Amino acid sequence: MSDSDFINPVQHNQDEVLFDSGGTCDCYRLVKDNRVYCVKRPKKDMRSSEVYMSLFRKEFELGIELEHPRR
């Protein structure tokens, strides 16, 4: 994923269903190609915080390193 994809993510997919909302992010359930994904998006007011977005990026980087048997 390029930096621009991370910073300027694609628009919400019509198949995304909001399943949780916290103080800083919204989490959506997405089914694509018969697989279930969790899409975590920072809330609009958090996107302008460089510190928050740096932490969010670090969480993303750690998350893509994880290995799971169903992956």
HTML snippet that shows the backbone in 3Dmol.js (N, CA, C, O; Angstrom):
<script src="https://3Dmol.org/build/3Dmol-min.js"></script>
<div id="view" style="width:600px;height:400px;position:relative"></div>
<script>
const pdb = `
ATOM      1  N   MET A   1       0.853  -1.167   0.000  1.00  0.00           N
ATOM      2  CA  MET A   1       0.000   0.000   0.000  1.00  0.00           C
ATOM      3  C   MET A   1       0.897   1.228   0.000  1.00  0.00           C
ATOM      4  O   MET A   1       1.832   1.325   0.795  1.00  0.00           O
ATOM      5  N   SER A   2       0.615   2.134  -0.868  1.00  0.00           N
ATOM      6  CA  SER A   2       1.418   3.352  -0.929  1.00  0.00           C
ATOM      7  C   SER A   2       0.970   4.326   0.146  1.00  0.00           C
ATOM      8  O   SER A   2      -0.118   4.198   0.707  1.00  0.00           O
ATOM      9  N   ASP A   3       1.831   5.309   0.426  1.00  0.00           N
ATOM     10  CA  ASP A   3       1.482   6.329   1.419  1.00  0.00           C
ATOM     11  C   ASP A   3       0.182   7.021   1.067  1.00  0.00           C
ATOM     12  O   ASP A   3      -0.642   7.273   1.945  1.00  0.00           O
ATOM     13  N   SER A   4      -0.014   7.334  -0.209  1.00  0.00           N
ATOM     14  CA  SER A   4      -1.228   8.050  -0.595  1.00  0.00           C
ATOM     15  C   SER A   4      -2.472   7.203  -0.353  1.00  0.00           C
ATOM     16  O   SER A   4      -3.531   7.746  -0.036  1.00  0.00           O
ATOM     17  N   ASP A   5      -2.365   5.875  -0.496  1.00  0.00           N
ATOM     18  CA  ASP A   5      -3.502   5.002  -0.224  1.00  0.00           C
ATOM     19  C   ASP A   5      -3.845   5.006   1.261  1.00  0.00           C
ATOM     20  O   ASP A   5      -5.013   4.922   1.641  1.00  0.00           O
ATOM     21  N   PHE A   6      -2.809   5.105   2.098  1.00  0.00           N
ATOM     22  CA  PHE A   6      -3.049   5.112   3.537  1.00  0.00           C
ATOM     23  C   PHE A   6      -3.632   6.449   3.978  1.00  0.00           C
ATOM     24  O   PHE A   6      -4.602   6.484   4.736  1.00  0.00           O
ATOM     25  N   ILE A   7      -3.058   7.530   3.517  1.00  0.00           N
ATOM     26  CA  ILE A   7      -3.478   8.865   3.939  1.00  0.00           C
ATOM     27  C   ILE A   7      -4.804   9.258   3.306  1.00  0.00           C
ATOM     28  O   ILE A   7      -5.643   9.871   3.967  1.00  0.00           O
ATOM     29  N   ASN A   8      -5.007   8.921   2.050  1.00  0.00           N
ATOM     30  CA  ASN A   8      -6.234   9.257   1.332  1.00  0.00           C
ATOM     31  C   ASN A   8      -6.933   7.971   0.900  1.00  0.00           C
ATOM     32  O   ASN A   8      -6.929   7.630  -0.283  1.00  0.00           O
ATOM     33  N   PRO A   9      -7.536   7.253   1.855  1.00  0.00           N
ATOM     34  CA  PRO A   9      -8.137   5.965   1.507  1.00  0.00           C
ATOM     35  C   PRO A   9      -9.283   6.123   0.527  1.00  0.00           C
ATOM     36  O   PRO A   9      -9.853   7.203   0.373  1.00  0.00           O
ATOM     37  N   VAL A  10      -9.608   5.017  -0.131  1.00  0.00           N
ATOM     38  CA  VAL A  10     -10.720   5.021  -1.073  1.00  0.00           C
ATOM     39  C   VAL A  10     -12.001   5.356  -0.329  1.00  0.00           C
ATOM     40  O   VAL A  10     -12.088   5.193   0.888  1.00  0.00           O
ATOM     41  N   GLN A  11     -12.975   5.819  -1.060  1.00  0.00           N
ATOM     42  CA  GLN A  11     -14.256   6.183  -0.459  1.00  0.00           C
ATOM     43  C   GLN A  11     -14.917   4.943   0.133  1.00  0.00           C
ATOM     44  O   GLN A  11     -14.586   3.810  -0.217  1.00  0.00           O
ATOM     45  N   HIS A  12     -15.844   5.186   1.028  1.00  0.00           N
ATOM     46  CA  HIS A  12     -16.564   4.078   1.648  1.00  0.00           C
ATOM     47  C   HIS A  12     -17.215   3.212   0.575  1.00  0.00           C
ATOM     48  O   HIS A  12     -17.812   3.713  -0.378  1.00  0.00           O
ATOM     49  N   ASN A  13     -17.087   1.927   0.751  1.00  0.00           N
ATOM     50  CA  ASN A  13     -17.695   0.955  -0.137  1.00  0.00           C
ATOM     51  C   ASN A  13     -19.146   0.778   0.303  1.00  0.00           C
ATOM     52  O   ASN A  13     -19.432   0.740   1.500  1.00  0.00           O
ATOM     53  N   GLN A  14     -20.050   0.670  -0.648  1.00  0.00           N
ATOM     54  CA  GLN A  14     -21.465   0.511  -0.295  1.00  0.00           C
ATOM     55  C   GLN A  14     -21.724  -0.788   0.449  1.00  0.00           C
ATOM     56  O   GLN A  14     -22.764  -0.934   1.091  1.00  0.00           O
ATOM     57  N   ASP A  15     -20.788  -1.741   0.373  1.00  0.00           N
ATOM     58  CA  ASP A  15     -20.952  -3.011   1.062  1.00  0.00           C
ATOM     59  C   ASP A  15     -20.434  -2.972   2.495  1.00  0.00           C
ATOM     60  O   ASP A  15     -20.572  -3.953   3.226  1.00  0.00           O
ATOM     61  N   GLU A  16     -19.839  -1.851   2.909  1.00  0.00           N
ATOM     62  CA  GLU A  16     -19.340  -1.727   4.273  1.00  0.00           C
ATOM     63  C   GLU A  16     -20.504  -1.456   5.223  1.00  0.00           C
ATOM     64  O   GLU A  16     -21.373  -0.630   4.942  1.00  0.00           O
ATOM     65  N   VAL A  17     -20.506  -2.165   6.349  1.00  0.00           N
ATOM     66  CA  VAL A  17     -21.546  -2.001   7.353  1.00  0.00           C
ATOM     67  C   VAL A  17     -20.872  -1.603   8.664  1.00  0.00           C
ATOM     68  O   VAL A  17     -20.016  -2.329   9.169  1.00  0.00           O
ATOM     69  N   LEU A  18     -21.255  -0.459   9.212  1.00  0.00           N
ATOM     70  CA  LEU A  18     -20.692   0.001  10.474  1.00  0.00           C
ATOM     71  C   LEU A  18     -21.046  -0.992  11.567  1.00  0.00           C
ATOM     72  O   LEU A  18     -22.221  -1.296  11.767  1.00  0.00           O
ATOM     73  N   PHE A  19     -20.025  -1.513  12.292  1.00  0.00           N
ATOM     74  CA  PHE A  19     -20.338  -2.421  13.383  1.00  0.00           C
ATOM     75  C   PHE A  19     -19.800  -1.947  14.719  1.00  0.00           C
ATOM     76  O   PHE A  19     -20.168  -2.503  15.754  1.00  0.00           O
ATOM     77  N   ASP A  20     -18.936  -0.931  14.731  1.00  0.00           N
ATOM     78  CA  ASP A  20     -18.453  -0.389  15.995  1.00  0.00           C
ATOM     79  C   ASP A  20     -17.958   1.029  15.771  1.00  0.00           C
ATOM     80  O   ASP A  20     -17.408   1.350  14.718  1.00  0.00           O
ATOM     81  N   SER A  21     -18.157   1.854  16.752  1.00  0.00           N
ATOM     82  CA  SER A  21     -17.713   3.236  16.667  1.00  0.00           C
ATOM     83  C   SER A  21     -17.133   3.635  18.009  1.00  0.00           C
ATOM     84  O   SER A  21     -17.786   3.513  19.046  1.00  0.00           O
ATOM     85  N   GLY A  22     -15.892   4.115  17.976  1.00  0.00           N
ATOM     86  CA  GLY A  22     -15.245   4.552  19.206  1.00  0.00           C
ATOM     87  C   GLY A  22     -15.014   6.047  19.173  1.00  0.00           C
ATOM     88  O   GLY A  22     -15.592   6.755  18.349  1.00  0.00           O
ATOM     89  N   GLY A  23     -14.174   6.521  20.063  1.00  0.00           N
ATOM     90  CA  GLY A  23     -13.895   7.938  20.137  1.00  0.00           C
ATOM     91  C   GLY A  23     -13.048   8.456  18.997  1.00  0.00           C
ATOM     92  O   GLY A  23     -13.129   9.633  18.644  1.00  0.00           O
ATOM     93  N   THR A  24     -12.226   7.578  18.410  1.00  0.00           N
ATOM     94  CA  THR A  24     -11.297   8.022  17.370  1.00  0.00           C
ATOM     95  C   THR A  24     -11.508   7.362  16.019  1.00  0.00           C
ATOM     96  O   THR A  24     -11.072   7.895  14.999  1.00  0.00           O
ATOM     97  N   CYS A  25     -12.169   6.210  15.993  1.00  0.00           N
ATOM     98  CA  CYS A  25     -12.318   5.447  14.738  1.00  0.00           C
ATOM     99  C   CYS A  25     -13.708   4.838  14.616  1.00  0.00           C
ATOM    100  O   CYS A  25     -14.436   4.676  15.596  1.00  0.00           O
ATOM    101  N   ASP A  26     -14.041   4.512  13.385  1.00  0.00           N
ATOM    102  CA  ASP A  26     -15.220   3.711  13.082  1.00  0.00           C
ATOM    103  C   ASP A  26     -14.726   2.422  12.440  1.00  0.00           C
ATOM    104  O   ASP A  26     -13.799   2.443  11.631  1.00  0.00           O
ATOM    105  N   CYS A  27     -15.343   1.304  12.799  1.00  0.00           N
ATOM    106  CA  CYS A  27     -14.978   0.011  12.223  1.00  0.00           C
ATOM    107  C   CYS A  27     -16.153  -0.515  11.406  1.00  0.00           C
ATOM    108  O   CYS A  27     -17.303  -0.498  11.844  1.00  0.00           O
ATOM    109  N   TYR A  28     -15.826  -0.978  10.216  1.00  0.00           N
ATOM    110  CA  TYR A  28     -16.829  -1.465   9.281  1.00  0.00           C
ATOM    111  C   TYR A  28     -16.556  -2.920   8.948  1.00  0.00           C
ATOM    112  O   TYR A  28     -15.407  -3.362   8.926  1.00  0.00           O
ATOM    113  N   ARG A  29     -17.626  -3.657   8.689  1.00  0.00           N
ATOM    114  CA  ARG A  29     -17.529  -5.038   8.213  1.00  0.00           C
ATOM    115  C   ARG A  29     -17.699  -4.994   6.707  1.00  0.00           C
ATOM    116  O   ARG A  29     -18.636  -4.384   6.193  1.00  0.00           O
ATOM    117  N   LEU A  30     -16.790  -5.644   6.010  1.00  0.00           N
ATOM    118  CA  LEU A  30     -16.833  -5.679   4.550  1.00  0.00           C
ATOM    119  C   LEU A  30     -16.666  -7.117   4.090  1.00  0.00           C
ATOM    120  O   LEU A  30     -15.744  -7.806   4.527  1.00  0.00           O
ATOM    121  N   VAL A  31     -17.545  -7.573   3.214  1.00  0.00           N
ATOM    122  CA  VAL A  31     -17.405  -8.888   2.597  1.00  0.00           C
ATOM    123  C   VAL A  31     -17.010  -8.659   1.151  1.00  0.00           C
ATOM    124  O   VAL A  31     -17.723  -8.001   0.394  1.00  0.00           O
ATOM    125  N   LYS A  32     -15.867  -9.209   0.780  1.00  0.00           N
ATOM    126  CA  LYS A  32     -15.362  -9.070  -0.586  1.00  0.00           C
ATOM    127  C   LYS A  32     -14.771 -10.406  -1.014  1.00  0.00           C
ATOM    128  O   LYS A  32     -13.962 -10.997  -0.299  1.00  0.00           O
ATOM    129  N   ASP A  33     -15.179 -10.868  -2.170  1.00  0.00           N
ATOM    130  CA  ASP A  33     -14.706 -12.159  -2.687  1.00  0.00           C
ATOM    131  C   ASP A  33     -14.904 -13.272  -1.661  1.00  0.00           C
ATOM    132  O   ASP A  33     -14.023 -14.109  -1.464  1.00  0.00           O
ATOM    133  N   ASN A  34     -16.071 -13.275  -1.008  1.00  0.00           N
ATOM    134  CA  ASN A  34     -16.440 -14.289  -0.013  1.00  0.00           C
ATOM    135  C   ASN A  34     -15.531 -14.304   1.211  1.00  0.00           C
ATOM    136  O   ASN A  34     -15.460 -15.316   1.909  1.00  0.00           O
ATOM    137  N   ARG A  35     -14.840 -13.207   1.483  1.00  0.00           N
ATOM    138  CA  ARG A  35     -14.007 -13.087   2.684  1.00  0.00           C
ATOM    139  C   ARG A  35     -14.506 -11.893   3.488  1.00  0.00           C
ATOM    140  O   ARG A  35     -14.936 -10.886   2.926  1.00  0.00           O
ATOM    141  N   VAL A  36     -14.441 -12.019   4.808  1.00  0.00           N
ATOM    142  CA  VAL A  36     -14.878 -10.947   5.696  1.00  0.00           C
ATOM    143  C   VAL A  36     -13.661 -10.147   6.144  1.00  0.00           C
ATOM    144  O   VAL A  36     -12.652 -10.710   6.569  1.00  0.00           O
ATOM    145  N   TYR A  37     -13.771  -8.830   6.043  1.00  0.00           N
ATOM    146  CA  TYR A  37     -12.693  -7.930   6.437  1.00  0.00           C
ATOM    147  C   TYR A  37     -13.226  -6.918   7.437  1.00  0.00           C
ATOM    148  O   TYR A  37     -14.421  -6.625   7.471  1.00  0.00           O
ATOM    149  N   CYS A  38     -12.329  -6.394   8.243  1.00  0.00           N
ATOM    150  CA  CYS A  38     -12.633  -5.265   9.114  1.00  0.00           C
ATOM    151  C   CYS A  38     -11.910  -4.058   8.535  1.00  0.00           C
ATOM    152  O   CYS A  38     -10.698  -4.090   8.324  1.00  0.00           O
ATOM    153  N   VAL A  39     -12.659  -2.999   8.283  1.00  0.00           N
ATOM    154  CA  VAL A  39     -12.083  -1.760   7.759  1.00  0.00           C
ATOM    155  C   VAL A  39     -12.167  -0.731   8.882  1.00  0.00           C
ATOM    156  O   VAL A  39     -13.257  -0.366   9.322  1.00  0.00           O
ATOM    157  N   LYS A  40     -11.022  -0.274   9.334  1.00  0.00           N
ATOM    158  CA  LYS A  40     -10.977   0.703  10.419  1.00  0.00           C
ATOM    159  C   LYS A  40     -10.625   2.056   9.828  1.00  0.00           C
ATOM    160  O   LYS A  40      -9.603   2.204   9.158  1.00  0.00           O
ATOM    161  N   ARG A  41     -11.467   3.035  10.077  1.00  0.00           N
ATOM    162  CA  ARG A  41     -11.259   4.378   9.524  1.00  0.00           C
ATOM    163  C   ARG A  41     -11.227   5.399  10.658  1.00  0.00           C
ATOM    164  O   ARG A  41     -12.104   5.403  11.521  1.00  0.00           O
ATOM    165  N   PRO A  42     -10.211   6.266  10.654  1.00  0.00           N
ATOM    166  CA  PRO A  42     -10.191   7.319  11.676  1.00  0.00           C
ATOM    167  C   PRO A  42     -11.327   8.310  11.439  1.00  0.00           C
ATOM    168  O   PRO A  42     -11.703   8.585  10.300  1.00  0.00           O
ATOM    169  N   LYS A  43     -11.859   8.834  12.525  1.00  0.00           N
ATOM    170  CA  LYS A  43     -12.917   9.841  12.393  1.00  0.00           C
ATOM    171  C   LYS A  43     -12.329  11.107  11.788  1.00  0.00           C
ATOM    172  O   LYS A  43     -11.142  11.391  11.948  1.00  0.00           O
ATOM    173  N   LYS A  44     -13.168  11.863  11.092  1.00  0.00           N
ATOM    174  CA  LYS A  44     -12.704  13.050  10.363  1.00  0.00           C
ATOM    175  C   LYS A  44     -11.914  14.013  11.236  1.00  0.00           C
ATOM    176  O   LYS A  44     -10.890  14.540  10.801  1.00  0.00           O
ATOM    177  N   ASP A  45     -12.371  14.250  12.454  1.00  0.00           N
ATOM    178  CA  ASP A  45     -11.667  15.215  13.299  1.00  0.00           C
ATOM    179  C   ASP A  45     -10.303  14.714  13.764  1.00  0.00           C
ATOM    180  O   ASP A  45      -9.481  15.513  14.212  1.00  0.00           O
ATOM    181  N   MET A  46     -10.047  13.419  13.669  1.00  0.00           N
ATOM    182  CA  MET A  46      -8.749  12.861  14.064  1.00  0.00           C
ATOM    183  C   MET A  46      -7.745  12.864  12.911  1.00  0.00           C
ATOM    184  O   MET A  46      -6.539  12.787  13.145  1.00  0.00           O
ATOM    185  N   ARG A  47      -8.223  12.951  11.684  1.00  0.00           N
ATOM    186  CA  ARG A  47      -7.338  12.869  10.513  1.00  0.00           C
ATOM    187  C   ARG A  47      -6.362  14.032  10.416  1.00  0.00           C
ATOM    188  O   ARG A  47      -5.333  13.914   9.751  1.00  0.00           O
ATOM    189  N   SER A  48      -6.659  15.148  11.061  1.00  0.00           N
ATOM    190  CA  SER A  48      -5.763  16.306  10.994  1.00  0.00           C
ATOM    191  C   SER A  48      -4.674  16.265  12.066  1.00  0.00           C
ATOM    192  O   SER A  48      -3.776  17.107  12.062  1.00  0.00           O
ATOM    193  N   SER A  49      -4.742  15.311  12.970  1.00  0.00           N
ATOM    194  CA  SER A  49      -3.740  15.181  14.029  1.00  0.00           C
ATOM    195  C   SER A  49      -2.561  14.344  13.535  1.00  0.00           C
ATOM    196  O   SER A  49      -2.698  13.146  13.289  1.00  0.00           O
ATOM    197  N   GLU A  50      -1.407  14.986  13.393  1.00  0.00           N
ATOM    198  CA  GLU A  50      -0.219  14.267  12.923  1.00  0.00           C
ATOM    199  C   GLU A  50       0.178  13.160  13.894  1.00  0.00           C
ATOM    200  O   GLU A  50       0.572  12.073  13.473  1.00  0.00           O
ATOM    201  N   VAL A  51       0.075  13.434  15.188  1.00  0.00           N
ATOM    202  CA  VAL A  51       0.436  12.430  16.194  1.00  0.00           C
ATOM    203  C   VAL A  51      -0.495  11.226  16.083  1.00  0.00           C
ATOM    204  O   VAL A  51      -0.040  10.083  16.045  1.00  0.00           O
ATOM    205  N   TYR A  52      -1.797  11.486  16.031  1.00  0.00           N
ATOM    206  CA  TYR A  52      -2.752  10.385  15.935  1.00  0.00           C
ATOM    207  C   TYR A  52      -2.538   9.578  14.660  1.00  0.00           C
ATOM    208  O   TYR A  52      -2.518   8.348  14.704  1.00  0.00           O
ATOM    209  N   MET A  53      -2.380  10.250  13.536  1.00  0.00           N
ATOM    210  CA  MET A  53      -2.210   9.536  12.273  1.00  0.00           C
ATOM    211  C   MET A  53      -0.907   8.739  12.254  1.00  0.00           C
ATOM    212  O   MET A  53      -0.840   7.684  11.624  1.00  0.00           O
ATOM    213  N   SER A  54       0.120   9.226  12.930  1.00  0.00           N
ATOM    214  CA  SER A  54       1.369   8.473  13.043  1.00  0.00           C
ATOM    215  C   SER A  54       1.135   7.184  13.831  1.00  0.00           C
ATOM    216  O   SER A  54       1.622   6.120  13.449  1.00  0.00           O
ATOM    217  N   LEU A  55       0.398   7.282  14.918  1.00  0.00           N
ATOM    218  CA  LEU A  55       0.066   6.095  15.711  1.00  0.00           C
ATOM    219  C   LEU A  55      -0.853   5.151  14.936  1.00  0.00           C
ATOM    220  O   LEU A  55      -0.699   3.932  15.011  1.00  0.00           O
ATOM    221  N   PHE A  56      -1.796   5.705  14.203  1.00  0.00           N
ATOM    222  CA  PHE A  56      -2.710   4.901  13.393  1.00  0.00           C
ATOM    223  C   PHE A  56      -1.932   4.149  12.313  1.00  0.00           C
ATOM    224  O   PHE A  56      -2.199   2.975  12.055  1.00  0.00           O
ATOM    225  N   ARG A  57      -0.972   4.823  11.685  1.00  0.00           N
ATOM    226  CA  ARG A  57      -0.125   4.184  10.675  1.00  0.00           C
ATOM    227  C   ARG A  57       0.685   3.046  11.308  1.00  0.00           C
ATOM    228  O   ARG A  57       0.809   1.976  10.712  1.00  0.00           O
ATOM    229  N   LYS A  58       1.235   3.263  12.501  1.00  0.00           N
ATOM    230  CA  LYS A  58       2.016   2.234  13.185  1.00  0.00           C
ATOM    231  C   LYS A  58       1.133   1.023  13.484  1.00  0.00           C
ATOM    232  O   LYS A  58       1.563  -0.118  13.315  1.00  0.00           O
ATOM    233  N   GLU A  59      -0.092   1.269  13.924  1.00  0.00           N
ATOM    234  CA  GLU A  59      -1.029   0.174  14.170  1.00  0.00           C
ATOM    235  C   GLU A  59      -1.282  -0.609  12.881  1.00  0.00           C
ATOM    236  O   GLU A  59      -1.331  -1.839  12.898  1.00  0.00           O
ATOM    237  N   PHE A  60      -1.442   0.101  11.775  1.00  0.00           N
ATOM    238  CA  PHE A  60      -1.644  -0.538  10.475  1.00  0.00           C
ATOM    239  C   PHE A  60      -0.436  -1.399  10.108  1.00  0.00           C
ATOM    240  O   PHE A  60      -0.591  -2.551   9.700  1.00  0.00           O
ATOM    241  N   GLU A  61       0.764  -0.841  10.253  1.00  0.00           N
ATOM    242  CA  GLU A  61       1.986  -1.568   9.901  1.00  0.00           C
ATOM    243  C   GLU A  61       2.141  -2.828  10.741  1.00  0.00           C
ATOM    244  O   GLU A  61       2.529  -3.874  10.222  1.00  0.00           O
ATOM    245  N   LEU A  62       1.842  -2.739  12.030  1.00  0.00           N
ATOM    246  CA  LEU A  62       1.914  -3.922  12.893  1.00  0.00           C
ATOM    247  C   LEU A  62       0.844  -4.940  12.501  1.00  0.00           C
ATOM    248  O   LEU A  62       1.096  -6.145  12.508  1.00  0.00           O
ATOM    249  N   GLY A  63      -0.334  -4.459  12.165  1.00  0.00           N
ATOM    250  CA  GLY A  63      -1.438  -5.343  11.797  1.00  0.00           C
ATOM    251  C   GLY A  63      -1.175  -6.156  10.544  1.00  0.00           C
ATOM    252  O   GLY A  63      -1.539  -7.330  10.481  1.00  0.00           O
ATOM    253  N   ILE A  64      -0.543  -5.544   9.540  1.00  0.00           N
ATOM    254  CA  ILE A  64      -0.302  -6.302   8.309  1.00  0.00           C
ATOM    255  C   ILE A  64       0.828  -7.310   8.476  1.00  0.00           C
ATOM    256  O   ILE A  64       1.006  -8.188   7.632  1.00  0.00           O
ATOM    257  N   GLU A  65       1.594  -7.191   9.563  1.00  0.00           N
ATOM    258  CA  GLU A  65       2.658  -8.154   9.848  1.00  0.00           C
ATOM    259  C   GLU A  65       2.117  -9.426  10.505  1.00  0.00           C
ATOM    260  O   GLU A  65       2.780 -10.463  10.492  1.00  0.00           O
ATOM    261  N   LEU A  66       0.924  -9.347  11.075  1.00  0.00           N
ATOM    262  CA  LEU A  66       0.361 -10.496  11.786  1.00  0.00           C
ATOM    263  C   LEU A  66       0.055 -11.633  10.825  1.00  0.00           C
ATOM    264  O   LEU A  66      -0.332 -11.420   9.676  1.00  0.00           O
ATOM    265  N   GLU A  67       0.237 -12.839  11.325  1.00  0.00           N
ATOM    266  CA  GLU A  67      -0.116 -14.020  10.538  1.00  0.00           C
ATOM    267  C   GLU A  67      -1.203 -14.774  11.293  1.00  0.00           C
ATOM    268  O   GLU A  67      -1.147 -14.922  12.514  1.00  0.00           O
ATOM    269  N   HIS A  68      -2.174 -15.239  10.554  1.00  0.00           N
ATOM    270  CA  HIS A  68      -3.292 -15.964  11.145  1.00  0.00           C
ATOM    271  C   HIS A  68      -3.603 -17.150  10.243  1.00  0.00           C
ATOM    272  O   HIS A  68      -3.523 -17.027   9.021  1.00  0.00           O
ATOM    273  N   PRO A  69      -3.956 -18.298  10.819  1.00  0.00           N
ATOM    274  CA  PRO A  69      -4.231 -19.493  10.004  1.00  0.00           C
ATOM    275  C   PRO A  69      -5.316 -19.304   8.946  1.00  0.00           C
ATOM    276  O   PRO A  69      -5.295 -19.982   7.919  1.00  0.00           O
ATOM    277  N   ARG A  70      -6.251 -18.404   9.175  1.00  0.00           N
ATOM    278  CA  ARG A  70      -7.345 -18.209   8.213  1.00  0.00           C
ATOM    279  C   ARG A  70      -7.019 -17.158   7.173  1.00  0.00           C
ATOM    280  O   ARG A  70      -7.860 -16.850   6.328  1.00  0.00           O
ATOM    281  N   ARG A  71      -5.841 -16.610   7.212  1.00  0.00           N
ATOM    282  CA  ARG A  71      -5.463 -15.545   6.289  1.00  0.00           C
ATOM    283  C   ARG A  71      -5.090 -16.069   4.944  1.00  0.00           C
ATOM    284  O   ARG A  71      -4.747 -15.294   4.052  1.00  0.00           O
TER     285      ARG A  71
END
`;
const viewer = $3Dmol.createViewer("view");
viewer.addModel(pdb, "pdb");
viewer.setStyle({}, {cartoon: {color: "spectrum"}});
viewer.zoomTo();
viewer.render();
</script>
